[in-house]
Amino acid sequence: MSASTKISDQDIADARARVPGAFSEPLNQRLLRYIGWGVFAALMGYCFWAFNFSPWRIWMGLGRLGDVLSFMFPPYIWTTWEEFSEILKGLGETLSIAFMGTILGATIAFPLSFLGARNINRLNFFRLGVRRGYDVIRAFETLILALIFIRAFGLGPLAGILAIAVSEIGTFAKLFSEAIENTSRKPVEGVKASGGSRLQEIRFGIAPQVNPVMLSILLYQFESNVRSGTILGIVGAGGIGFLLSDRIAAYKWAEAWSIIFLIIAMVYIIDSLSGLIRSKIIGTWDGAK
């Protein structure tokens, strides 16, 4: 058929009459699509019914939410140093919990990550067992770990530090091992050709490649753990979260919002500092300029 040949509507109609199945979706595919949409609609309907979702409830909730948001401005200002020092102590405690938990988790995860890397640990059954161990640790939410450690060690920052540390062991070990697996073999082969031992291959061939990635992961997780530390304080693991929960329970919304603003400011400062550290140590991408 030449390029100038045109297909008329009559040609399409004749083809449709000869092979109607080619112009329609197969019946089994249509049934699967209808069943899928039906299951989705039934599930959504059940969720709306089970969770007591109604326009009236949403309207009333928005009204109460507006009352809570009305306390945001003007921000509450503490008039005495005794009151404000308590807030600063809570912020510092949250920051310390996140820092200690992150460093402790990374310290333990660092050697474990080599056991889970394919290019380091060649024993498949052992490596896969280690990786499943990462998954088991990561399966426990930080809040659940905090409740367990509060029961074991009592209220206070120690429970929060241990909760973050244990949670981060699984996360850091998994991310570190993946970074190690993605390294190039050329530096390792160069060290090996120079007569280096297996440990020297890791030290001089792999470590320089993964150290910037590990540092970036460490800084990001620290930022995340500062936010997690706030939640842990609500259940009694120390930090600013306890003070925030206390103000909310006492309906002191103006003071609660001021604490929230301080938490946001602290997270923003940490994010800016971590970005500065990454740019100084790892460098910046020229394409981002």
C-alpha positions in Angstrom: 0.0 0.0 0.0 1.5 3.3 -1.1 1.8 6.3 1.2 -0.8 8.2 -0.8 -3.5 5.5 -0.2 -6.1 6.6 2.2 -8.4 4.3 4.3 -12.0 5.4 4.0 -14.7 5.0 6.6 -16.2 2.3 4.4 -13.0 0.3 4.6 -13.0 0.5 8.4 -16.6 -0.5 8.5 -15.9 -3.5 6.2 -12.9 -4.6 8.4 -15.0 -4.2 11.6 -17.7 -6.5 10.0 -15.1 -9.1 9.1 -13.1 -9.2 12.4 -15.2 -7.5 15.1 -13.0 -8.9 17.8 -10.0 -6.8 16.7 -12.0 -3.6 17.3 -13.2 -4.4 20.9 -11.6 -5.3 24.2 -11.7 -9.0 25.0 -14.5 -10.0 27.3 -12.2 -11.4 30.0 -10.2 -8.1 30.2 -13.5 -6.1 30.5 -14.7 -8.4 33.3 -11.4 -8.0 35.2 -11.6 -4.3 34.9 -15.2 -4.2 36.1 -14.4 -6.5 39.0 -11.4 -4.4 39.9 -13.3 -1.2 40.0 -16.2 -2.9 41.9 -13.8 -4.1 44.6 -12.2 -0.7 44.8 -15.6 1.0 45.2 -16.8 -1.5 47.8 -13.6 -1.1 49.8 -13.9 2.7 49.7 -17.5 2.5 50.7 -16.7 0.2 53.6 -14.0 2.5 54.8 -16.3 5.5 54.8 -18.9 3.5 56.7 -16.5 1.9 59.2 -14.8 5.1 60.0 -18.0 7.1 60.4 -17.2 9.4 57.5 -19.9 12.0 56.9 -20.1 15.6 55.5 -21.5 16.8 58.8 -18.7 15.3 60.8 -16.1 16.9 58.4 -17.9 20.3 58.7 -17.9 20.2 62.5 -14.3 19.1 62.6 -13.2 21.9 60.3 -14.9 24.4 62.6 -13.0 23.0 65.7 -9.8 23.0 63.6 -10.3 26.6 62.9 -10.6 27.3 66.6 -7.3 25.6 67.2 -5.5 27.4 64.4 -6.8 30.7 65.7 -4.3 30.4 68.5 -1.3 30.5 66.1 -1.2 34.3 65.9 -0.1 36.3 67.6 2.6 33.8 68.8 2.8 33.2 72.5 5.9 34.8 74.1 7.3 33.5 77.4 7.8 36.4 79.8 10.1 34.8 82.3 13.5 33.1 81.8 12.4 30.2 84.0 9.5 29.3 81.6 11.6 29.8 78.5 14.6 27.9 79.8 12.4 24.8 80.3 11.5 25.0 76.6 15.1 25.4 75.6 16.1 22.5 77.7 13.4 20.4 76.0 14.7 21.4 72.6 18.2 20.6 73.5 17.2 17.3 75.0 15.4 16.3 71.8 18.4 17.3 69.7 20.7 15.3 72.0 18.4 12.2 71.8 18.4 12.4 68.0 22.2 12.9 67.8 23.1 10.1 70.2 20.6 7.7 68.8 21.8 8.4 65.2 25.5 8.1 66.1 25.0 4.9 68.1 22.9 3.3 65.4 25.4 4.2 62.7 28.4 2.9 64.7 26.8 -0.5 65.1 25.4 -0.6 61.6 28.7 0.2 59.9 30.5 -3.1 60.4 27.2 -5.0 59.9 26.7 -3.4 56.5 29.9 -5.1 55.1 28.4 -8.5 56.1 25.3 -7.7 54.0 27.2 -6.5 50.9 27.4 -8.9 48.0 30.9 -7.8 46.9 32.3 -8.3 50.5 30.5 -11.3 51.9 30.5 -14.1 49.3 28.6 -16.6 51.5 25.1 -16.3 50.1 23.3 -18.0 53.0 25.2 -15.9 55.6 24.7 -12.6 53.6 21.0 -13.3 53.1 20.6 -14.1 56.8 22.2 -10.8 57.7 19.9 -8.9 55.4 16.8 -10.6 56.8 18.1 -9.4 60.2 18.1 -5.9 58.8 14.4 -6.3 57.8 13.5 -7.7 61.3 15.0 -4.7 63.0 13.4 -2.2 60.5 10.0 -3.9 61.1 9.8 -2.3 64.6 8.5 1.2 64.5 10.5 3.7 66.6 7.5 4.5 68.7 7.0 0.9 69.6 10.6 0.5 70.6 10.3 3.6 72.7 7.4 2.1 74.7 9.4 -1.1 75.1 12.5 0.7 76.4 10.4 2.9 78.7 9.1 -0.2 80.3 12.6 -1.6 80.6 14.6 1.5 81.6 12.0 3.9 82.8 10.9 7.4 81.6 13.5 9.7 80.2 16.0 10.3 77.3 17.7 7.0 77.6 14.7 5.1 76.3 14.5 7.6 73.4 18.1 7.2 72.5 17.9 3.4 72.5 14.7 3.4 70.5 16.3 5.6 67.7 19.6 3.6 67.8 18.0 0.2 67.4 15.7 1.5 64.7 18.6 3.1 62.8 20.7 0.0 63.0 18.5 -1.8 60.4 18.1 1.3 58.3 21.7 2.3 58.2 22.9 -1.3 57.7 20.6 -1.7 54.7 21.5 1.6 53.1 25.2 1.3 53.8 25.4 -2.2 52.3 23.6 -1.1 49.2 26.1 1.8 48.8 29.0 -0.7 49.2 27.6 -3.0 46.6 27.3 -0.1 44.1 31.1 0.8 44.2 33.4 0.3 41.3 35.8 -2.7 41.2 38.6 -0.7 39.5 40.1 0.9 42.7 39.8 -2.4 44.5 41.7 -4.2 41.6 44.3 -1.5 41.7 44.9 -2.1 45.4 45.0 -5.8 44.9 47.5 -5.5 42.0 49.7 -3.5 44.3 49.8 -6.4 46.7 47.2 -5.1 49.2 45.4 -7.4 51.6 41.7 -7.9 51.7 41.3 -5.4 54.5 43.4 -2.8 52.5 41.2 -3.3 49.5 38.2 -2.3 51.7 40.1 0.5 53.3 41.6 2.1 50.2 39.5 0.8 47.4 35.9 0.8 48.7 35.8 3.2 51.7 36.7 6.3 49.7 33.9 5.6 47.4 31.2 5.0 50.0 32.2 7.5 52.7 30.5 10.5 51.0 27.3 8.5 50.5 27.3 7.2 54.1 27.8 10.8 55.4 24.9 12.0 53.3 22.7 9.2 54.6 23.8 9.9 58.2 23.0 13.6 57.9 19.6 12.9 56.4 18.7 10.3 59.1 19.7 12.8 61.8 17.3 15.3 60.4 14.6 12.7 60.4 15.4 11.6 63.9 15.0 15.1 65.3 11.4 15.0 64.2 11.0 11.4 65.5 12.5 12.6 68.8 9.6 15.0 69.2 7.1 12.2 68.9 9.0 10.0 71.3 8.8 12.7 73.9 5.0 12.5 73.9 5.1 8.9 75.1 7.6 9.8 77.9 11.0 9.3 76.2 12.1 12.8 77.0 12.5 15.9 75.0 10.3 18.7 73.8 7.5 16.3 72.9 6.6 15.9 76.5 6.3 19.6 77.0 4.2 19.9 73.8 1.9 17.1 74.9 1.5 18.7 78.3 0.5 22.0 76.8 -2.0 20.4 74.4 -3.5 18.3 77.2 -4.0 21.5 79.3 -5.6 23.3 76.3 -2.8 25.8 76.3 -2.9 26.0 72.4 -1.1 29.4 72.2 1.9 28.1 74.0 1.7 24.8 72.1 1.8 26.6 68.8 4.9 28.6 69.9 6.6 25.3 70.8 5.7 23.9 67.4 7.2 27.0 65.7 10.4 26.5 67.7 10.5 22.9 66.5 10.1 23.9 62.9 12.9 26.5 63.3 15.2 23.9 64.8 14.5 21.4 62.0 15.1 24.2 59.4 18.4 25.2 61.0 19.6 21.5 61.1 18.6 21.0 57.5 20.6 24.1 56.5 23.6 23.1 58.5 23.5 19.5 57.1 23.3 20.9 53.6 26.3 23.1 54.2 28.3 20.2 55.6 27.4 18.0 52.6 28.5 20.7 50.2 31.8 21.2 52.0 32.7 17.6 52.3 31.0 15.9 49.4 30.8 18.9 47.1 28.0 20.3 45.0 26.6 19.2 41.6 27.5 21.8 39.0 24.2 21.1 37.2 22.3 22.4 40.2 23.8 25.9 39.9 
